[in-house]
Amino acid sequence: MRSPLRVTDWERVSLWRRALCAFVRVGILIAFVVVLIELLAPPIGIFFAAKWEARKLPGVKVTPQPLVDYSVSDAPGTVLSYFGYAFEVPWNASFKQKAFGKGGIVQLEFESGQSVTFIVPANQSGLLTEIVQDKSLHMENLELVFGDLMKRSPYDQYAALLNTTPLSIRAFGPRAEAVRGVTLLTFKAVAFGPGLETAVFAFELPGKRGFQIGDPQKSRRVDLEVFDSAGHHIEILCGATNGSVRFSQSELNRIITSLHTITDSTHLAALQN
């Protein structure tokens, strides 16, 4: 059983933005692939690189499955608003709030045991685009690896990452596609880690769609990656501060379905005060 949600947990999910050291492993693997391409038989090198990642973290074999349960909790709740968005949690316990950095991240710990971290990424161009454009990561060369994926929507970039598996990488196919596949597989392992193992769900709702990393029936930690019709990306990380609390799918659905942007600045100020 995983430990309660802490600051280090949301840092794990946003590694490409906040923890350069986590990408050392990515650089090592990419360098390893390059050496194999230059010095050994390229298809064999790519084949073994994919197998190595899968053996180290079996969760990378998991791909998104359609969410079936769309039930919504009707329990008394609390309306929350941050960074131009509002949403509801299906409980009304008091909570402690902590913001991180210059904005865009806030963590809420409720007395009833739930923990919710709300993140609005500063770069809304898409995950892969953000990795390449973040100068602190020194990954500009990956623009050639990602290719046309960087021109696609943030949702499509995320879907490409989550749908990459060892079996989807054709080691003996086109070289560029194989190298891209191994790179995506490595980022998938670094960004999500053990969270992939219980399940990944894809959901579709009016005005929004996205992915749910984790099955609440099997894990105390579930991450929600939400993309609205305007292309905005929001991360909501749901965990627990004690071992007796678990989220239900209907509670998670309440959070997702209630999430919306706030265009009325007066209303937004009133909610935040």
Backbone as numpy.savetxt, mean C-alpha at the origin, in Angstrom:
# Nx Ny Nz CAx CAy CAz Cx Cy Cz
1.15 -14.06 15.51 0.31 -12.87 15.51 1.19 -11.63 15.51
0.86 -10.68 14.61 1.70 -9.49 14.52 1.45 -8.54 15.67
2.45 -7.74 15.97 2.37 -6.79 17.07 1.45 -5.65 16.73
0.96 -4.87 17.74 0.06 -3.76 17.50 0.68 -2.74 16.57
-0.19 -1.96 15.92 0.24 -0.94 14.98 1.06 0.11 15.70
2.25 0.39 15.19 3.11 1.41 15.75 3.56 2.31 14.61
4.29 3.37 14.96 4.81 4.28 13.94 5.63 3.53 12.92
6.42 2.55 13.38 7.27 1.81 12.46 6.46 1.00 11.46
5.23 0.66 11.79 4.39 -0.10 10.87 4.02 0.73 9.65
3.55 2.00 9.88 3.19 2.78 8.70 4.43 3.19 7.92
5.58 3.27 8.60 6.81 3.54 7.87 7.11 2.39 6.91
6.80 1.14 7.32 7.02 0.00 6.45 6.21 0.10 5.19
4.95 0.54 5.31 4.07 0.60 4.16 4.50 1.69 3.20
5.09 2.77 3.70 5.50 3.88 2.86 7.02 3.93 2.73
7.63 2.78 2.57 9.09 2.71 2.56 9.70 3.56 1.45
9.06 3.56 0.29 9.65 4.28 -0.82 9.66 5.77 -0.60
8.92 6.27 0.39 8.89 7.70 0.67 9.70 8.06 1.88
9.87 7.15 2.84 10.39 7.57 4.13 11.57 6.79 4.66
12.00 5.73 4.00 13.11 4.95 4.56 14.03 4.47 3.46
15.00 5.27 3.13 15.92 4.94 2.04 16.65 3.63 2.31
16.97 3.37 3.57 17.74 2.17 3.90 16.99 0.90 3.51
15.66 0.95 3.50 14.89 -0.24 3.14 15.10 -0.63 1.70
15.58 0.30 0.88 15.76 0.00 -0.54 17.16 -0.52 -0.85
17.97 -0.68 0.17 19.29 -1.28 -0.07 19.11 -2.66 -0.68
18.14 -3.39 -0.13 17.90 -4.74 -0.66 17.44 -4.70 -2.11
16.64 -3.68 -2.45 16.19 -3.53 -3.82 17.39 -3.28 -4.73
18.27 -2.36 -4.29 19.44 -2.06 -5.10 20.33 -3.26 -5.29
20.47 -4.06 -4.23 21.30 -5.25 -4.32 20.73 -6.23 -5.34
19.41 -6.41 -5.28 18.80 -7.37 -6.20 18.90 -6.87 -7.64
18.65 -5.56 -7.84 18.73 -5.02 -9.19 20.16 -5.15 -9.72
21.15 -4.85 -8.84 22.54 -5.00 -9.25 22.84 -6.47 -9.59
22.26 -7.36 -8.78 22.45 -8.79 -9.01 21.90 -9.19 -10.38
20.71 -8.68 -10.70 20.11 -8.98 -12.00 20.95 -8.43 -13.14
21.47 -7.19 -12.95 22.28 -6.57 -14.00 23.53 -7.41 -14.27
24.16 -7.87 -13.18 25.37 -8.70 -13.34 25.04 -9.97 -14.11
23.92 -10.57 -13.75 23.53 -11.80 -14.44 23.27 -11.54 -15.92
22.65 -10.40 -16.19 22.34 -10.06 -17.58 23.63 -9.85 -18.38
24.63 -9.20 -17.73 25.86 -8.88 -18.43 26.80 -10.06 -18.55
26.87 -10.89 -17.50 27.90 -11.91 -17.45 27.41 -13.34 -17.67
26.14 -13.58 -17.33 25.61 -14.94 -17.44 24.49 -14.98 -18.45
23.87 -16.13 -18.55 22.72 -16.26 -19.45 21.56 -15.49 -18.86
21.09 -14.41 -19.48 20.06 -13.54 -18.90 18.79 -14.27 -18.46
18.20 -15.12 -19.27 16.96 -15.78 -18.82 17.15 -16.60 -17.55
18.29 -17.26 -17.43 18.54 -18.08 -16.25 18.69 -17.21 -15.02
19.40 -16.09 -15.16 19.57 -15.18 -14.04 18.26 -14.61 -13.55
17.41 -14.19 -14.48 16.10 -13.64 -14.12 15.23 -14.71 -13.47
15.28 -15.92 -13.98 14.50 -17.02 -13.42 14.86 -17.26 -11.96
16.16 -17.31 -11.66 16.58 -17.59 -10.29 16.34 -16.40 -9.37
16.40 -15.18 -9.90 16.11 -14.00 -9.08 14.66 -14.03 -8.61
13.74 -14.39 -9.50 12.32 -14.47 -9.14 12.08 -15.59 -8.13
12.73 -16.74 -8.32 12.57 -17.85 -7.40 13.11 -17.50 -6.01
14.21 -16.77 -5.98 14.83 -16.39 -4.72 13.89 -15.49 -3.91
13.25 -14.52 -4.57 12.33 -13.61 -3.88 11.11 -14.36 -3.36
10.59 -15.29 -4.15 9.41 -16.05 -3.74 9.71 -16.98 -2.57
10.89 -17.55 -2.55 11.25 -18.44 -1.46 11.44 -17.66 -0.16
11.97 -16.45 -0.27 12.23 -15.64 0.91 10.94 -15.09 1.50
9.96 -14.74 0.64 8.70 -14.19 1.11 7.56 -14.76 0.27
6.94 -15.86 0.72 5.88 -16.51 -0.06 4.71 -15.60 -0.39
4.51 -14.52 0.39 3.38 -13.64 0.15 3.39 -12.96 -1.20
4.56 -12.89 -1.86 4.61 -12.22 -3.17 3.85 -13.02 -4.23
3.48 -14.25 -3.91 2.69 -15.05 -4.86 1.21 -14.66 -4.85
0.79 -13.90 -3.83 -0.62 -13.54 -3.68 -0.97 -12.39 -4.62
-2.12 -12.50 -5.28 -2.63 -11.43 -6.15 -4.01 -11.00 -5.66
-4.46 -9.80 -6.02 -5.77 -9.32 -5.57 -6.92 -10.19 -6.08
-7.83 -10.50 -5.15 -9.07 -11.20 -5.49 -10.24 -10.26 -5.25
-11.32 -10.37 -6.02 -12.46 -9.46 -5.84 -13.04 -9.56 -4.42
-13.29 -8.42 -3.81 -13.94 -8.40 -2.50 -15.39 -8.83 -2.67
-15.84 -9.76 -1.85 -17.20 -10.30 -1.95 -18.12 -9.66 -0.93
-17.62 -9.44 0.28 -18.44 -8.92 1.38 -18.40 -7.39 1.38
-19.53 -6.79 0.97 -19.63 -5.33 0.95 -20.58 -4.82 2.05
-20.82 -5.63 3.04 -21.69 -5.19 4.13 -21.03 -4.03 4.86
-21.87 -3.12 5.40 -21.37 -1.91 6.06 -21.91 -1.85 7.49
-21.03 -1.68 8.45 -21.42 -1.58 9.85 -22.28 -0.34 10.06
-23.35 -0.52 10.86 -24.22 0.62 11.19 -24.07 1.02 12.65
-22.97 0.61 13.27 -22.73 0.96 14.68 -22.52 2.46 14.82
-22.83 3.02 15.99 -22.57 4.44 16.23 -21.10 4.75 15.96
-20.86 5.84 15.22 -19.51 6.11 14.80 -19.04 7.53 15.08
-17.88 7.83 14.52 -17.24 9.13 14.68 -16.80 9.63 13.31
-17.13 10.88 13.00 -16.70 11.50 11.76 -15.34 12.16 11.98
-14.41 11.87 11.10 -13.06 12.43 11.19 -12.73 13.16 9.90
-11.88 14.17 10.00 -11.52 14.93 8.81 -10.07 15.38 8.89
-9.30 15.06 7.81 -7.90 15.46 7.74 -7.50 15.70 6.29
-6.73 16.75 6.07 -6.10 17.02 4.78 -7.08 17.10 3.62
-8.29 17.62 3.90 -9.27 17.78 2.84 -10.14 16.56 2.59
-10.09 15.56 3.47 -10.91 14.36 3.35 -11.67 14.13 4.66
-12.83 13.52 4.55 -13.61 13.13 5.73 -13.97 11.65 5.60
-14.08 10.97 6.74 -14.50 9.57 6.75 -15.04 9.24 8.13
-15.70 8.09 8.25 -16.28 7.66 9.52 -15.64 6.36 9.98
-15.44 6.26 11.29 -15.06 4.99 11.90 -16.27 4.52 12.72
-16.56 3.22 12.71 -17.76 2.70 13.37 -17.59 2.46 14.86
-17.04 3.42 15.55 -16.97 3.40 17.01 -16.82 4.86 17.46
-17.17 5.13 18.70 -17.17 6.51 19.16 -16.35 6.72 20.44
-15.34 5.91 20.63 -14.47 6.07 21.79 -13.57 7.29 21.61
-13.10 7.84 22.68 -12.17 8.95 22.60 -10.83 8.45 22.06
-10.03 9.36 21.54 -8.78 8.93 20.91 -7.70 9.97 21.08
-6.45 9.51 20.92 -5.29 10.39 20.91 -4.82 10.54 19.47
-4.39 11.73 19.13 -4.00 12.04 17.75 -2.55 12.48 17.71
-1.84 11.98 16.68 -0.45 12.39 16.51 -0.17 12.56 15.03
0.30 13.75 14.65 0.66 14.02 13.26 2.16 13.83 13.08
2.58 13.50 11.85 3.99 13.26 11.57 4.45 14.14 10.42
5.68 14.59 10.50 6.26 15.37 9.42 5.56 16.71 9.24
5.58 17.19 8.00 5.00 18.48 7.66 3.53 18.37 7.27
2.95 17.23 7.39 1.55 17.05 7.02 1.37 15.83 6.14
0.13 15.41 6.02 -0.16 14.26 5.17 -0.23 12.94 5.90
0.15 12.91 7.20 0.09 11.67 7.97 -0.41 11.99 9.37
-1.42 11.25 9.79 -1.90 11.40 11.16 -2.25 10.01 11.70
-1.89 9.75 12.94 -2.19 8.46 13.58 -3.14 8.68 14.74
-4.18 7.85 14.79 -5.21 7.95 15.82 -5.23 6.66 16.62
-5.17 6.78 17.93 -5.25 5.61 18.80 -6.46 5.77 19.71
-7.42 4.87 19.56 -8.69 4.94 20.28 -8.61 4.15 21.59
-9.30 4.64 22.59 -9.30 3.96 23.89 -9.92 2.57 23.80
-10.76 2.36 22.79 -11.38 1.04 22.61 -10.44 0.03 21.96
-9.21 0.46 21.61 -8.20 -0.49 21.14 -7.85 -0.41 19.67
-8.61 0.36 18.88 -8.33 0.47 17.46 -7.26 1.54 17.20
-6.51 1.35 16.15 -5.53 2.34 15.71 -5.70 2.55 14.22
-5.76 3.81 13.80 -5.94 4.15 12.39 -4.91 5.19 12.01
-4.14 4.91 10.97 -3.19 5.88 10.44 -3.68 6.31 9.07
-3.89 7.61 8.90 -4.44 8.18 7.67 -3.33 8.92 6.94
-3.08 8.54 5.67 -1.97 9.09 4.91 -2.46 9.59 3.56
-2.12 10.82 3.23 -2.34 11.35 1.89 -0.96 11.61 1.30
-0.48 10.73 0.41 0.86 10.91 -0.15 1.02 12.27 -0.82
2.18 12.89 -0.60 2.43 14.20 -1.19 2.50 14.13 -2.71
3.06 13.07 -3.23 3.15 12.87 -4.67 1.98 12.00 -5.12
1.09 12.58 -5.89 -0.11 11.86 -6.32 -0.01 11.39 -7.78
1.21 11.28 -8.29 1.41 10.87 -9.68 1.42 9.36 -9.84
1.46 8.64 -8.74 1.52 7.19 -8.81 2.77 6.68 -8.11
2.68 5.50 -7.56 3.75 4.91 -6.77 5.06 4.82 -7.55
5.00 4.25 -8.76 6.23 4.06 -9.53 6.82 5.38 -9.96
5.96 6.32 -10.34 6.44 7.65 -10.70 7.10 8.32 -9.51
6.51 8.14 -8.33 7.08 8.74 -7.12 8.45 8.17 -6.81
8.62 6.87 -6.97 9.91 6.25 -6.70 10.99 6.86 -7.58
10.67 7.03 -8.85 11.65 7.57 -9.80 11.93 9.05 -9.52
10.90 9.82 -9.18 11.05 11.26 -9.01 11.62 11.67 -7.66
11.60 10.78 -6.67 12.15 11.11 -5.36 13.68 11.07 -5.43
14.30 12.24 -5.48 15.75 12.33 -5.66 16.52 11.71 -4.49
15.91 11.66 -3.31 16.60 11.08 -2.16 16.80 9.58 -2.31
16.02 8.93 -3.17 16.14 7.49 -3.36 17.17 7.12 -4.42
17.53 8.11 -5.29 18.53 7.87 -6.33 18.13 6.69 -7.23
16.87 6.67 -7.64 16.38 5.58 -8.47 15.93 6.08 -9.84
16.55 7.15 -10.34 16.15 7.72 -11.62 16.27 6.71 -12.76
17.24 5.80 -12.68 17.45 4.83 -13.75 16.29 3.86 -13.91
15.45 3.77 -12.88 14.31 2.86 -12.98 13.25 3.35 -13.96
13.38 4.59 -14.40 12.43 5.09 -15.40 12.48 4.23 -16.66
13.66 3.77 -17.03 13.79 2.89 -18.19 13.20 1.52 -17.92
13.31 1.07 -16.67 12.78 -0.25 -16.32 11.25 -0.23 -16.30
10.66 0.80 -15.66 9.21 0.87 -15.55 8.55 1.21 -16.89
9.23 1.97 -17.72 8.72 2.27 -19.05 7.37 2.94 -19.05
6.45 2.41 -19.86 5.14 3.04 -20.02 4.27 2.95 -18.77
4.66 2.15 -17.78 3.88 2.08 -16.55 3.82 3.45 -15.86
4.85 4.25 -16.01 4.89 5.56 -15.36 3.88 6.54 -15.96
3.39 6.24 -17.15 2.40 7.11 -17.79 0.97 6.71 -17.43
0.82 5.62 -16.71 -0.51 5.14 -16.37 -0.99 5.73 -15.06
-2.25 5.52 -14.74 -2.86 6.13 -13.56 -2.25 5.55 -12.29
-2.37 6.28 -11.15 -1.87 5.75 -9.88 -2.46 4.38 -9.55
-3.75 4.20 -9.84 -4.39 2.91 -9.58 -3.73 1.81 -10.41
-3.51 2.07 -11.70 -2.92 1.07 -12.58 -1.49 0.72 -12.15
-0.75 1.71 -11.67 0.61 1.44 -11.21 0.58 0.52 -9.99
-0.35 0.77 -9.09 -0.48 -0.07 -7.90 -0.92 -1.48 -8.28
-1.86 -1.56 -9.23 -2.34 -2.87 -9.67 -1.23 -3.67 -10.31
-0.38 -3.01 -11.09 0.74 -3.71 -11.72 1.67 -4.29 -10.67
1.89 -3.55 -9.60 2.76 -4.03 -8.52 2.15 -5.25 -7.84
0.88 -5.15 -7.45 0.25 -6.23 -6.70 -0.01 -7.48 -7.54
-0.15 -7.32 -8.85 -0.43 -8.46 -9.72 0.83 -9.14 -10.23
1.98 -8.61 -9.86 3.23 -9.27 -10.26 3.53 -10.42 -9.31
3.78 -11.58 -9.87 4.13 -12.77 -9.10 5.30 -13.47 -9.79
5.94 -14.40 -9.11 7.01 -15.16 -9.77 6.53 -15.84 -11.06
5.28 -16.31 -11.06 4.77 -17.00 -12.24 4.47 -16.05 -13.39
4.24 -14.77 -13.09 3.92 -13.81 -14.16 5.18 -13.32 -14.87
6.35 -13.63 -14.32 7.61 -13.18 -14.93 8.08 -14.23 -15.93
8.14 -13.84 -17.18 8.57 -14.77 -18.24 10.08 -14.59 -18.45
10.83 -15.40 -17.75 12.30 -15.27 -17.81 12.84 -15.43 -19.22
12.19 -16.24 -20.03 12.67 -16.50 -21.38 11.88 -15.70 -22.41
11.14 -14.67 -21.95 10.42 -13.78 -22.84 11.24 -12.54 -23.12
10.60 -11.44 -23.55 11.32 -10.19 -23.81 12.13 -9.75 -22.59
13.38 -9.36 -22.82 14.29 -9.02 -21.73 13.76 -7.89 -20.87
13.27 -6.82 -21.48 12.82 -5.64 -20.73 11.65 -5.99 -19.81
10.72 -6.81 -20.30 9.57 -7.20 -19.49 10.01 -8.06 -18.30
10.97 -8.93 -18.52 11.43 -9.80 -17.45 12.13 -9.00 -16.34
12.99 -8.05 -16.73 13.68 -7.23 -15.73 12.68 -6.37 -14.97
11.70 -5.82 -15.68 10.66 -5.03 -15.01 9.91 -5.90 -14.01
9.60 -7.13 -14.39 8.87 -8.02 -13.50 9.63 -8.31 -12.22
10.92 -8.59 -12.33 11.73 -8.87 -11.14 11.82 -7.64 -10.24
11.95 -6.46 -10.86 12.02 -5.22 -10.08 10.71 -4.98 -9.33
9.57 -5.15 -10.01 8.27 -4.97 -9.36 8.07 -5.99 -8.24
8.52 -7.21 -8.47 8.37 -8.25 -7.45 9.15 -7.88 -6.19
10.31 -7.30 -6.36 11.12 -6.91 -5.22 10.47 -5.76 -4.46
9.96 -4.77 -5.18 9.26 -3.66 -4.51 8.01 -4.16 -3.79
7.33 -5.11 -4.37 6.15 -5.69 -3.74 6.53 -6.33 -2.40
7.63 -7.05 -2.37 8.08 -7.69 -1.14 8.48 -6.66 -0.09
9.21 -5.62 -0.51 9.68 -4.61 0.44 8.53 -3.79 1.00
7.59 -3.39 0.14 6.52 -2.48 0.55 5.49 -3.15 1.44
5.16 -4.41 1.19 4.05 -5.04 1.91 4.47 -6.17 2.84
5.54 -6.85 2.52 6.05 -7.88 3.41 5.01 -8.93 3.79
4.98 -9.34 5.08 4.08 -10.39 5.53 2.60 -10.04 5.39
2.28 -8.74 5.22 0.88 -8.36 5.11 0.17 -8.99 3.93
0.94 -9.43 2.94 0.34 -10.02 1.75 -0.19 -11.44 2.00
0.33 -12.10 3.01 0.12 -13.54 3.13 -1.31 -13.94 3.43
-2.08 -13.10 4.17 -3.44 -13.51 4.52 -4.41 -13.31 3.37
-4.21 -12.27 2.55 -5.07 -12.05 1.38 -4.89 -10.62 0.89
-5.20 -10.41 -0.38 -5.30 -9.07 -0.97 -6.62 -9.03 -1.73
-7.43 -8.01 -1.46 -8.74 -7.88 -2.11 -8.78 -6.60 -2.95
-9.46 -6.68 -4.08 -9.72 -5.50 -4.91 -11.19 -5.13 -4.73
-11.46 -3.85 -4.47 -12.85 -3.43 -4.28 -13.22 -2.33 -5.27
-14.50 -2.28 -5.60 -15.06 -1.27 -6.51 -16.32 -0.71 -5.85
-16.33 0.61 -5.66 -17.47 1.30 -5.08 -17.74 2.56 -5.89
-18.95 3.12 -5.79 -19.23 4.35 -6.53 -18.22 5.45 -6.18
-17.52 5.94 -7.18 -16.59 7.04 -6.98 -15.23 6.65 -6.43
-15.01 5.37 -6.17 -13.71 4.95 -5.64 -13.47 3.45 -5.88
-12.23 3.11 -5.86 -11.82 1.70 -5.98 -10.45 1.57 -5.31
-10.00 0.36 -5.18 -8.71 0.21 -4.53 -8.42 -1.21 -4.10
-7.53 -1.34 -3.10 -7.06 -2.64 -2.66 -7.04 -2.69 -1.14
-7.34 -3.86 -0.62 -7.28 -4.12 0.82 -6.21 -5.17 1.05
-5.16 -4.80 1.77 -4.06 -5.71 2.04 -4.31 -6.35 3.40
-4.70 -7.61 3.40 -4.94 -8.33 4.64 -6.39 -8.75 4.79
-6.61 -9.91 5.38 -7.93 -10.44 5.68 -8.20 -10.22 7.17
-9.21 -9.43 7.54 -9.44 -9.14 8.95 -9.77 -10.38 9.79
-10.21 -11.45 9.16 -10.48 -12.69 9.89 -9.20 -13.43 10.27
-8.10 -13.07 9.62 -6.84 -13.77 9.85 -5.73 -12.87 10.38
-5.94 -11.57 10.33 -4.88 -10.65 10.71 -5.44 -9.48 11.51
-4.67 -8.97 12.44 -5.06 -7.79 13.22 -4.63 -6.51 12.53
-3.99 -6.62 11.38 -3.52 -5.46 10.63 -4.07 -5.53 9.21
-4.74 -4.47 8.77 -5.27 -4.38 7.41 -4.96 -3.00 6.87
-4.45 -2.94 5.64 -4.14 -1.67 4.99 -5.09 -1.44 3.83
-5.62 -0.23 3.74 -6.54 0.13 2.67 -5.87 1.13 1.75
-5.82 0.82 0.47 -5.27 1.71 -0.54 -6.44 2.15 -1.41
-6.85 3.41 -1.28 -8.07 3.89 -1.92 -7.73 4.92 -3.00
-8.38 4.78 -4.17 -8.19 5.69 -5.28 -9.56 6.21 -5.69
-9.76 7.53 -5.63 -11.06 8.06 -6.00 -11.13 8.32 -7.50
-12.30 8.75 -7.97 -12.53 8.93 -9.40 -11.65 10.04 -9.99
-11.13 10.92 -9.14 -10.25 11.99 -9.60 -8.79 11.55 -9.64
-8.54 10.30 -9.23 -7.18 9.79 -9.27 -6.39 9.99 -8.00
-7.02 10.54 -6.95 -6.32 10.75 -5.69 -6.10 9.42 -4.97
-4.97 9.32 -4.30 -4.60 8.11 -3.58 -4.54 8.40 -2.09
-5.26 7.59 -1.30 -5.27 7.73 0.15 -4.94 6.37 0.77
-4.10 6.36 1.80 -3.77 5.14 2.52 -4.39 5.21 3.92
-5.06 4.14 4.32 -5.63 4.05 5.67 -5.16 2.73 6.28
-4.34 2.82 7.30 -3.76 1.64 7.93 -4.50 1.35 9.22
-5.11 0.18 9.31 -5.96 -0.18 10.44 -5.31 -1.29 11.25
-5.13 -1.04 12.53 -4.52 -2.02 13.40 -5.14 -1.98 14.78
-4.47 -2.58 15.74 -4.99 -2.65 17.10 -3.88 -2.38 18.09
-4.24 -1.75 19.20 -3.26 -1.47 20.25 -3.31 -2.50 21.37
-4.22 -3.46 21.27 -4.23 -4.58 22.22 -4.70 -5.83 21.51
-4.39 -6.97 22.09 -4.63 -8.24 21.43 -6.08 -8.67 21.33
-6.99 -7.99 21.97 -8.38 -8.42 21.96 -9.21 -7.78 20.85
-8.61 -6.87 20.08 -9.34 -6.12 19.07 -9.02 -6.64 17.68
-10.06 -6.87 16.90 -9.94 -7.20 15.48 -10.98 -6.39 14.72
-10.65 -5.99 13.52 -11.61 -5.31 12.66 -12.48 -6.35 11.96
-13.71 -6.00 11.70 -14.57 -6.83 10.86 -14.57 -6.22 9.46
-14.97 -7.01 8.46 -15.03 -6.49 7.11 -16.04 -5.36 7.00
-17.14 -5.47 7.73 -18.16 -4.41 7.66 -17.64 -3.10 8.26
-16.75 -3.18 9.25 -16.15 -1.97 9.81 -15.21 -1.32 8.80
-14.42 -2.13 8.14 -13.52 -1.61 7.11 -14.32 -0.98 5.98
-15.42 -1.64 5.60 -16.26 -1.11 4.53 -16.89 0.23 4.92
-17.19 0.40 6.19 -17.75 1.68 6.66 -16.72 2.80 6.43
-15.47 2.52 6.72 -14.42 3.51 6.52 -14.27 3.84 5.03
-14.24 2.80 4.21 -14.02 3.01 2.77 -15.19 3.76 2.14
-16.41 3.30 2.40 -17.57 3.90 1.74 -17.82 5.33 2.19
-17.43 5.67 3.41 -17.69 7.02 3.92 -16.62 8.02 3.49
-15.48 7.53 3.00 -14.38 8.42 2.64 -14.77 9.31 1.46
-14.57 10.60 1.61 -14.87 11.54 0.52 -14.07 12.82 0.71
-13.91 13.55 -0.39 -13.22 14.83 -0.32 -14.17 15.90 0.19
-13.59 16.95 0.77 -14.37 18.08 1.27 -13.98 19.30 0.46
-14.92 19.87 -0.25 -14.64 21.03 -1.09 -15.05 22.34 -0.42
-15.89 22.24 0.59 -16.33 23.44 1.31 -15.33 23.74 2.42
-14.52 24.79 2.24 -13.47 25.10 3.22 -14.04 25.45 4.58
-15.22 26.06 4.60 -15.84 26.41 5.89 -16.23 25.16 6.66
-16.83 24.19 5.93 -17.22 22.93 6.55 -15.99 22.18 7.02
-14.91 22.20 6.21 -13.69 21.50 6.57 -13.11 22.09 7.86
-13.07 23.40 7.96 -12.51 24.03 9.15 -13.34 23.67 10.38
-14.66 23.62 10.21 -15.54 23.31 11.33 -15.30 21.89 11.83
-15.08 20.95 10.89 -14.85 19.56 11.28 -13.51 19.38 11.97
-12.51 20.12 11.55 -11.17 19.94 12.09 -10.99 20.61 13.44
-11.86 21.56 13.79 -11.72 22.30 15.07 -12.50 21.67 16.19
